Amino acid sequence: MGKVTVTIYMEEQDKEALQQLADAEERSLSQMAVLILKRAIKKAREEGIIPPTQGEGK
C-alpha cells in the first residue's frame, strides 16, 4: 500500500507539544503523528467503533 500526504491544521501549542513528544522518542514530527493515529485507529477497531480492515478477523 502506498503512502499519501495528509494536511492537518492544529493549534500552535499542540504542534509544539507533539514536537516535544517526537523529540523525546527520537522520531520526526510526521512519524510521531502517524504513530499516534495508528494507535487511535487500532483502539477504535478493537472497540468496534470502526470495522476491521479486510482480511482481519473481528
N, C-alpha and C positions, 0 to 999 in steps of 0.2 A: 504494500500500500504506500503510495507516495505522500509526501508532506505537502501541506498547504500553508499559506500565510493567512493569519487572522489578526485583525487590528482591534485593539480594545482601548477604551477610554476609561481612565481611572483618576481618582484624586491623587495629587502630587504626594501627599503624605502616605498613601497606600503604596505607591510606587517606590518610595524611599524605604518603607518597611520591607517590601518584597526584595529590594536590592540588598538590604542588610541580611535578610534570611538567606538569599542566594550566596552572598559573600561568606556567611558563616558555614555554609555547606560546600563551599568551593565549586559553585555552579554559576552558569551565566543566568542573567535575568530571565531569558527565554526558557532555559532548561528548568528553572525553578517553577515558572508559571505552568509549564507543561506537566511537571510532576504533581503539582497541587491539583490541576484539573483532572489528571488521570485518577488520583486518589478519590476525588469527588464523584467521578463517573463510576468508579468501581463500587463505592459505597451506595450510590443510587441504584445500581443494578442489584446489589445484594439485598437492598431493602424493597426491591420490586417497584421502585419509582419509575424506572425506565427498563425496557426489555433487554435481555442479554443480546450480545451480538450473535449473528448467525454462526452456527457451529458450536455454540456453548450450551451446556445444559442449564436448566433453571434451578 
